[in-house]
Amino acid sequence: MFEARSTILMDAMVLSEFVNVLTRLAYNSLPAEQRPSDFKAFRRSSSFKTTAASIADSCTRILQVVTRIESGFTSCVPADLIHRYQAGRSDFNDLLLAHVCRTEALTLVTDGADFAGSGLAILTANVKLLR
C-alpha cells in the first residue's frame, strides 16, 4: 500500500477497536495472580501505564500515515443496521464499517472473517476470506 502510494483511510471506530483489542490482549496475557479481577480496574492500575504508553505510541504512528474520515453514522439508516445486528450474524461496528465502504466505494483492509460474503472489495491475508 505504501509502495503504491495508496491513501489509507481510518475512522474513529477502527482506531477505537485497535486500542480495545490491544488493551484486552494485555489484560488477558497477565498471569492470573497478577490480573485484576475487573478489566476496568486493570485500566486504572499503575501496571497499565506502560501498556497504555505503548498503545498510544502505536496510535500516534498510525495517525501519521492515514487520512481520518467520518464513521458514516449520519448517512446510514440506523434501523437497518440494528435489524441486521439483531439477526445475530454481525457486529454493529462491522455493519457500520461495511456501510462506509459501500457508500464511499472503498476497499476494506481486514483480517476479520466476519466480512466473508459481504460483497465488499477486501484486501486480506485471511484464508477464510480468500476462498
HUCOR-V364010 format. One record per run of one state. SS is the DSSP state (2 for helix, 1 for strand, 0 for the rest). FROM is the first residue (numbers start at 1). TO is the last residue. If there is no record, write none. Layout:
[[SS:FROM:TO] [SS:FROM:TO]]
//
This chain:
[[0:1:8] [1:9:10] [0:11:11] [2:12:29] [0:30:38] [2:39:44] [0:45:47] [2:48:63] [0:64:66] [1:67:68] [0:69:72] [2:73:75] [0:76:77] [2:78:86] [0:87:91] [2:92:104] [0:105:107] [1:108:109] [0:110:112] [2:113:115] [0:116:121] [1:122:123] [0:124:126] [2:127:130] [0:131:131]]
//
